[in-house]
């Protein structure tokens, strides 16, 4: 069991929307590139939008993209990268208004950060519910160190695997050394600002100080999140069971409209498939497709469907049109990709 917490972060790379810019403008869905080149592109793109941003900070952004698993080691889009590319807007500037997330972006980033940073989000949620705010005069070094200590300790208690326990003990020992300088700021702001952009905290920061509060809206969302995912074990159950969208529906109060009939569900599947295929990839990831369909359903007011339900609809379609829908396996022999004929994708 790996600890779902982002550790290597930088206070200048604290806006989730920057990951969308990185994927859309600085990396490719099909072509590999050196990390240094991707970082240079990102530094140029953000600097051109009026914000001072050097290559070193951009390097942390690429590291974050790897940790979020939106880029692979060759800096090509992964299935999660394709998902983000479907919904991330390319901002014209990096001011506060343009860095806000629309509902589809909120769901896409919630999906990514719950998997990569869910344990930190749960810990901060508990702190915010107890205290009502994360004040500007907080000792960020102490705050960050306590956060990581508690996360790693909880995972150490929850796992019995010897290899995992050895790795977690090393992490526990590492965070025993007191943080100093700007380390706490580097390691705190990404988690907090992401939660603020997701609508789980209220950003009350000034130009010189960071401060996050909890209004009634955020309290309801944090309470729902804490109720649905009270522990890291529950977090693993949600993620392994593919129930992130069900969690998001409750936390952000999506859904409520009547269920779609099968033909309309397939219409959304076809639309989404065409958007992914338009990037030039030969095969569409089923993970990307099902996550995107869930986002489309929630943002249109409908109940989310489980991965198995969406896959079942595709399987029925493949049985009906075997020459026009083909499934493909990954390197482990698992069904992981689908390819449709262009004619069928247009018809759906």
C-alpha positions, 0 to 999 in steps of 0.5 A: 500500500503506497502512501497517497500523499504528494511530497515533492512539491513547490510553493510556486506550483500550487495551482492545479490548473497549471497541470492542465497548461503543462499537459495541453501546451508543453507535452504530447499525447504521442511524442516523447520529450526530455524533461528539461525541454518540457520544463523550459516550455512551461517556464516560457508559457507561464512567463508569457502570461505575466507571471515570473516563473523560472525553469527550476520551478517548472521542473517541480511542475514536471515532477508533480505531473509524474507524481499525478501520473498524467505524464509517463517517464517519457513525458507522454500523456498517460490515460490520466493525462488524456482525461485532464486534456479533455477538460483543462482549459488553456488559460490566457493569463495566470490571474485568480479568475482564470485559475478557477475551475469549472465543474468538469475541471473540478471533477477531473482534478478531484479524480487525480488528486484523490488518487495521488494526494487523498491521504493528505486531503483527508488529514487537512479536512479533519484539521479544517473541520476541527479548527474552522480555519488554517490561519496565515500566521501558522508555522508552515514547517510545523504544519507540513511536518505534522501532516506527513508524520500523521499520514505515514503513521496511519499507513504504517498502522494500516498495512501488514505488507513487510516491504511496504512497512519498511518503506513507510518506516523510512518515510517516518524517519525522514520526516522526523528531521525538523523542516526549516526555511521555506520547506513547510511552505513548499510542502503545504501550499499545493495541498491547501490551494488545490482543496481551495480550488476544488471548493473544499476550503475557502481561500482567505489569503492576502497578498503577503500571507496564506490563510484558508477558512471553512464556510458552511458550504465547505464544512458540508463538503468536508463533512461528507468527504470525511464520512465517506472516506474516514481512513486511508483504508477506506480511501483504498477501497474507494479508489480500488473499487472505482467509486471516486465519481460516486464520492464526488457526486455526494461531496459536490452534490452532482446528479439528481436528474433521471437516468439516461436510457442506454442509447443516450449513454452510448451517445456520450461514450461515442462523443468522448471516444471521438475527442480522445481519438482526435489526439492521434492515439491508435487506441483509446484507454478504457480508464480515460473513457469511463472516467470521462463518461462519469464526468459528463454524466455528473456535469449534465446532472445525471447519476454517475455509472460504475466503470463496470456499467459503462464497460458493459454497455461497450461490451454489448455494443461490441457483441452487436458490432464486432467488426466496428468495436475491438477491445485490446489488452495491455502488457499484463493481458488485461482488457485496457483499450478500445478501438471503434470504427470512425463510422460507428463513433460518428453514428453513436 
